[in-house]
Amino acid sequence: MSMQLRDQNIDIFCEVIDNFGDAGFSFRLARALKQHNRSRRIRLFIDDIYTLKAIAPEIDIHSVSQILTGIEIVCMDSYLNGQVQQLTFAPLIIESLACEIPDLFRTQVYEQAQLIIVIEHLTAERSFESMHGLAAPTGFETPRYVFAQGVTSRSGGMLIEDTIIDIINQHTDQSEWRKKWLEPFRSQLPTDALDFKMGSLFSYNRSMDNLVDALHALNENNLMFVLGNLSQASIKQALENRNVDWISSGVARLGQAYFLFPEMLHYNDYDSLLFSMDYNFVRGEDSLARAILAGKPFVWHSYEQEDNYQLVKVVALLDVMEAYQDCASKVFEQYRQLLMLYNSKKIENNLYNLCEYYYSFFHDFVKIQSWVNRFRQDLILHGGIVPNLDRFIKSL
């Protein structure tokens, strides 16, 4: 007999640690749960409303509670003056990305809830997949379970909207979307810029010298949207000692490669940008999931951890992806080496190889895209977090 919750309402708790990734994933999760069942009330409790506003400018940072796309957004800081005692929490609590509910909230939440789900960070690591569905006791009577995000059928899946096929189809004609992204820079670009190879870059802080050199060496028209303060600072530093033509403060040209520096994009626009590019460099887990669903060749920058542990996550992802490559062993091996070096803190002795692997990435688009598309297909068939969460709760 499945667990019977007193209603379908859900409260999600989000602790912002990795800047936009935590806030973006948690809000996207809330929106997907609402789309899946519009009759339920979804509340998102977040401890950093400023980060959410950076990707959703319509947020009012002065409001304790507000409605955005049918989701109630609650700023937890505003409740730390005793207002929390007035709240009644939902029967289903989601601790987004294994966040900790504040001490002031915890007892009240755990006593009122019927079920608590801990959604873990996205990873392809087998050890984390083995945790999927395990009990995680709280010391209270309320049952609590681990829901492991992942990229195989052994996990709970990734966050995939019910409307993902429609989203993919909406971006089949890339030209209209690209006109939108190029519009703010139109007067500063060649008239045929729409026909250039286009990509996006969203990274943590790292040296971008080799990437800039590789794009320059391609000797083909290439246009890169550089997003976020860390990415923009890294690219600008790499351009400093090169013969760059600064067309404006937002457009730089190095040979046939153009670098555009737009302002922060709305989360919906960032999604559409990924889906309408030829390639994407992405950072963190939320952007990785979106890059996979976009079905374009991508390079992933994992969140840096102690002892280079981010490389364990990169290796796990590559091991899964290898099953989808079509016997192009040399291409995949070069792709593997690119992701490993891109994520390593110790690349000083591998600079030449890194430049070579970048060059390979830009020349092997068709092969790389074929295995990314097969990977995406399987993930969609497996189903995303939302339907899998429903099935998990019914199995309890």
N, C-alpha and C positions, 0 to 999 in steps of 0.2 A: 504494500500500500504506500503510495507516494505521500510526501509531506504536504499537509494542507496549510497554507499560509492564510492569515485572516483577511488579507487583501493583496492586491498586486503592486502596491506602492514600494518604491525602492529609495533608500538613501545611500549615496556614494560619498565616501570620504577621500579627499585628495590632499597629500602633503607635497608641496612643490620643492623638489631637490634639484632635478636636472632641468631647470628653467622651463622652456616651452614644451618639452616632451611630456612631463607629468600632467601639466594643465591641459595640453592638447589632447592627450589620450583620454583623460578622465571626462572632459567635456564631450569628446567624440563618442565615448562609451555611453554617456547619459543620453545623447541624442539618438544613438542607435537603439537603445532600450525603449525610448519613447516612440520611435518610428515603428518598432516591432509590436507595440501594444499602446495605442494612443490614449486608452482609458486610464492608464496607470499614472500616478504622480511620481515624478522623478525629482529628487533634490540632490544638488551637488554642493557639499560642504568643502570649501577650499580655504587654505591658510594663506594664500598669496593672490589676492584679487588683481594686483598690478600686473603680474605675469599673464594672467588670462586676458586682461584688457589689451596687452600688447599684440595678441593675435585675434582678439575680438573687440575692436574699438568701441562697439556699441555698449560695452559694459560701463556701468556707472560705479566708479570706485567709492563713492560716498554713500551708496545704498547698502544697508544691512542685508536686504533680501530683494531679489529682482527676478523677473521672468525673461528668459531669452530662448527663443525657438521652442517654447513649451516647457523648458527646464527651469526649475527654481534654483537660482544660484545664491548660496548663503556664505557670507564672509565669516569664517570662524572667529577671527580676531574680535569681531564686533559682539560676540556672545560671551567673551571672557569676563564680563562684568556681572554675571549672574543671570543673564537672560536665558541661558540654556535650560534652566529648571522648568521653564514654561513650555518646552518643546515635547512633543510626542513623536517618537521615532518609528520608522517603518518596520514591518515585520522582517524584511530582507535588507540586510546591511552589506554593502560592498566596500571592502578596504582596497582601494585602487592602488595597484602596484605595491602591494604589501605595506601600505602606509600605516602609521600608528595613529589611532584615534587619541586626541588630547586627553590627558588625565581627567580634566573637568567633565568631559563628555563620556568617558569610557564606561563607567559603572551604569550610568543611566541608559546608554545605548544597549549594552549587553543584557541588561535586565529586561528591557522592553522588546528587544528583537526576538524573533523565532529562529532565525538562521543568519549566519554570517559567512560570507564568501570572501576569501583572500585571493584577489587576482594578482598573480605574480608577474614580474617583468617578462617581456618576450625574449625567449632564447631557444636555440635549437639543441641545447645540451641535454643529453640523454638522462643525466642525473636529475635534472629538474622535471623532465617529463615523467619520471618515475614517482614524483611527488603528487602528480595530478589525482585529485579525489581523496587524498589522505586527510584524516582528521587533524585539526590544529586546536586543541583545547584551550579555553580562555581562563579556566578557573571558575567560570560561571556555568549554569546549566545549559545555556544556549549553545547549540552545536555550531562548530566553525570548521570550514573545510578549505583546503587549498585548491585553487583552480589555476592550473599552469598554462599560461599562454605558450604556444609553440607553432611549429611549421610542419608537423606530421600528425597522422591520425592518432598517435599515442597521447597527444596533448589535448587541450581544450580549444585549440585553433587560435587564429588571430582575430583582431577586431575587423570584421567585414560587414558592411551594411547590407540589409536585405535588398537594397536597390543597386548593388554593385554593378550588375550587368548594364543597367540603364546609365550609370556613371561612365562606364567604359564606352558604351555606344555614343554618348554625348560628345566624346572627345575623338571620335573616329576622324572627323574633319579637323585637322590640327590648325589649318590656316586661319580660321576665324579667331581661335583662341590666341594664336601668336600675334595677330594684329593688335589684340587687346594689350598684351604684354609689351609690345614694341611702341605703342602709341606715345607714352611719355618721352620717348627718346627719338621719335621719328625724324625730327629735323637734324639730328646729329649722326644719323646712320646713312649708309648708301641706299639708294632707291630699291635695290634688289635684296635688302637685308632679310626679307621674309623667306628667301630661298636658302639662307645660310643653314648650316648644321647648327642646332641649338641645344644647349644644356643648362642645367642649374647646378649651383654649388652651395651647400649648406653644411658647414663643418664646425668642429671645435678648432681651437687655436693650434696651428701647426705650420711647418714650413711648406710653402707652395711653389718654391723655386722650380722644382722639376716639372710640376704640372704646367706652369706658365711656359717653360722651355719646350715642353712636348707640344703644346698647342701652337706655339710659334713655329716649331719645326715641321708641323703637318703641311704647311703651305697650302692650306685650303680655307675657305671662308667659314669661320666658326664664331659663334656668339654665345657667351656664357653669362647667365644671370647670377650674380654673386649676392647671396642673401644672408642677412644677420650680421651683427657687429663683429663677431669673431672671424667669420669668413672674409668679410670685407677688409678687415685689418690685415689678415694674413696675405691676401692677394695684393693689396696695395704695397705691403712691405716687399713682396717678391718683384713687383714692378719698378720699385725705386731705382735699382741699379741697371735698368735696361732702357733701351732706346724707345721709350713709350711716347706716343702722341696722346696727350690728354685733351680730348675734344671738348670736354666739359668736366665739371666735378663728378659727374655721374657716368661718364663714358670714357674708356681708355682703349687705344688701339695699339697692338703690337704685331706688326706685319699684317697678316690677314685675320688675326684673332682679335675679337672685340670683347671687352669686359664691361658689363653694365652693373651699376650699383643702385638698385631700387630701394625705396623705403620698405619698412616691414610690411609684409603681405598679410591680409586677412587669412584666417585658416582655410576658408573655402577657396580663396584664390591660390594659395600654395598647393592645395590638392590639384586644382585644375592645371597649374603650371607643370607639376610633375607628370600629369597625364598627357600633356601636349608637347613635351620636349622629346628630343632624340636620345638623350642620356641624362642621368641625374647622379650627382654626388650628394649623399644624404648623411645625416648624423643622428645618433640615438635610435631608440626602438620604435617610436611612433612614426618617424619619417621612413625608417626601414620598411615597416609594414606598408606604408603608402607607396613607396617606390616599387615594391614587389607587385602590388596590385595595379600600378601604372603599366607594368609589363614592359618597361624599357630597360636597357642596360644600365646598371647602377654600380656605384662604388660606395661602400658603407664605412662610415667612421664611427666605431663603437665608443661608448663613454669610457674615458680613460680610468683605469683602476690600478690599485697597488700591484706590484710585481708583474706588470704587463698582463694581468688576468684578462683584459679585453681580448687578447689573442685567442684565448680558449673559446670565447663566444664566436669569434670570427671563424676559427677552425670548424666548430660545430655547424655553423651555417653553410660553410663551403662543402662539408662532407655530405650534407643533405642535397645541396644543389648539384653536386657532381653526378648524382643519379639521373639528372635531367639533361645532361650535356650529350650531344650526339656524336660520340666517338672522336671529337676534335680534341684529342688529349693535349696537344701542344697549346692550343688556345686556352683550354681550361687551366692548364698548369701556369700559364702566364697570368691569367686572371687571378688564380689563387695567390701567386707571388705578389701581385699588385695589392690585393687586399691585406695581405700580411704585412708588407712594408708600409703601406699607408697607415696602418694601425699601430705600428711599432714605434716606441720612443727612441730606439737605437737604430737609426737608419744611416748614420754617417758613412759607414763602409759600404753602403748599397745604393749610393746616389745614382750611379750610372745605370744600374739595373732598374731602379724605380722609373727613371726617365724612359727606358726601353719598354717597360711594362705599360706605362701610360700610352705610349705610342701604339702598342699592340691593341690596347683597349679601344682606341679610337678607330682602328682599322678592322676590327672584328665585330662590328655592330650586329651584322645579320646573324652570325653564329651565336653570339651571346644572347641576343633577343629571343632566339628560338627556344633556348632552355629556360630563360626567365618566364616566357609565356607558358611553357608546359608546367613549370613550378606554380605559377599563378592559377592555372586551371585546376590542378589538384587541390590547392588550398580552398578554392571556391567550392569545389565538389564536397570537400570534407565539412564545410560549413564553418561559420565564424563563431565567436564567443557567445553571441546572444542566443541563437537557437541551441547551441551546445549547453549553455547554462540552463535553459529551460529543461532540456532532457536530463541533465544532471540532477536538478532539484526533484524531478518526477521519480528519479531512481532511488531517492533516499527513503 
